[in-house]
Amino acid sequence: MSRLICIGASTGGTGAIEQILTSLPQNMPPILIALHMPPMYTRLFAKKLNGLCAMPVVEGCDGMAVEPGKAIVAPGKFNMSVEGNVVRCVSMDCPHLAIPSVDALFFSAAALKDQAIGVILTGMGSDGTEGLLAMSRAGAVTLGQDEESCVVYGMPKSAYLAGAVSRQVSLDGMAEAILESI
């Protein structure tokens, strides 16, 4: 697999992800998305994006192939990770944890070292901070949404303060920053 793009978000993330993905061409590296969303909504979100984006967008399932030109949204109540060229989805039912977990996705992508790009977007809390830090330490490009363009500057702020973000970018510039990084 060439590069892999991993995106994590929570509050305000649906609009942010839509804006980014609709600005990207079809010939992209694989894109994996962890968004704090309940079951059924992740499927509907993937279906909506599939109708708007140049690339196909699907809800992930265990064992699904990770392929260039395709975006995969983690299913609600599942933590999604990447293992080789497939996604792994593990069912989780922990009411006190944010699921799908951004950290789970980012930690798995850290194994790809400089072949991965991590993007942390708007959201409350700190999910994604430790995983993005692991990606950064492994040599991945790490991008964080800037405060001015966030609905909630929680997750990107936490990652930035931890030293996990190599570059802060406005939402309007995120698609271009991703393209520059590949």
N, C-alpha and C positions, 0 to 999 in steps of 0.2 A: 504494500500500500504506500502511495506517496504521502502527501500531507493529509492530516485529519484535522477537521475543525470541530471543536467542542464548544457549545454555547450553554451557559447556565443563567437562569433568571427566576424571578418570583413576581412580586407585585409590580404591575405595569409591564411585565415581560411579554404578554401576547402582542401588544402593539409594537414593542421594540423589535421583537423577532420578526414580525410581519414586515416591518419597514426594512430590516436588513435583508431578509431572504428575497423579497421582491426586487431588491436592487442588485442582486447577484445573477450572473449568467448561469446557464445550465452546466457548462463545462467546468465545474468546481470539484475540488476534492470532496470526499464524503463529509457530511455535516451531521453531528449528533447533538441533540438538544435535550437538556434536562430542565423542565419547567415545573414549578410547584403547582400542580393541577390535579384534581381528582379524576378517577376513572370516568370514562365516557367523554369527558370534556377534552382529554388529550386526543382521542380519536376524532372528535368533531373539529378540533383545532388543526390537526394534521390534514384533514379533508379540506377544510377551508383554504389552508396554505397551498395545498396541491392544486387547487383551482386558480390560484393567483400567481404562482411562481413559475419560472422557466424550468426549474428542475422538479422531478417528482418528490413529494413529501408524503411520508407514511408514518403511521404509528408503529413503533418497534415491537418485536416479539423475540423470544429467546431463540438464538440460532440464526437470525436474519443476517444475510450477507451485507457487509459494509462495502459499498461500491461508489466509485466516483460519479458525480452528477446526481446524487440522491441524498436527501435529508431525512433523518429518522428522529422522531419525537418519542421520548421515553413514555411508556404507558403509565397512567395513574396507578398508584399503589405498588409500583415496581421501581427498583433501583436498576438503572441501565449502566452497563460498562462495556468496554471494548476488549475483546480477547482475540488477538490475531486479526482475521478479517471478518469476524462475526460479532454481533452484539449479544450480550448476556443480560437477561432480565430476571431479577430475583424479586419475588413477591414480598412486600413489606406491609405490615399493618401496625404501625407504631404511631398513635395519635400525637405524641409529643415531638416527633421528628418530621422534618420537611421531606416529603417523598413525592416524586422522584428526587433523589439527592444529587445536587450538583457536585458535591465532594466525591461521591462514588464514581461519577463519570470522569471527573478530572483526575482522580488518583489513577484510574486505569489508563488514561491517556498519557500519564507521565512516563509510562514504560516505552512510549514511542520517541521519547527525548525530543530532538530538534525537528522531528517529522510531524509534530502536533502544534496546533494553535489553540489557545484557551481564551475564551471571551466571557467575561462576567458582566451581566447587565443588571438593571434596576431590580430592587427587591429588599425586603426587610431581613434583618439578621445577618448572620455571617456564613451561611452555607456556601461552600465553594472556596472559601479562603484557604484552607489547608490543602485542598486538592490543587488549586491554582499555584500555590507556593511550591508544591511538589513538581508541578509541570515546569515552573520557572527554573527551579534548581536543576532540572533534568535537561534544560536547554531549549524548552519550547518558547515560542512567542506568546506573550500574555497581554491581553488587552482588557481594559476596564472602562466602562461607561463613565463619563464625567458627571459631576454633581449637577451641573446646570441642566442637563438633558434627562436626568432620572426622574421618575415618578417618586421613588423612594431611594435615597442614596445610602443604603445600608450595606448590602452585599458588596458592591463595588468599593465603598469606603473601607470596609473591613479588610478586603483583599489589598487595597492600596496601602493602608497603614501597616499591614504585615509585610510589605515589600514584595508581594506576589505579582503586582501589575507592572509590566515594563513600559506601558504607554497608556495614558488616559485619553479617551477619544469621545467626542460628542456623538450622540446617536446618529445625527445626519452624516457624520464622517466615518461611521463604523464599517459599512460595506467596503468603502475605498481602502480603509486600513487593513481589512482582511485580505482584499485583493493584492495590496502591496506586500503583505506578509507571505503570500504563497509564491 
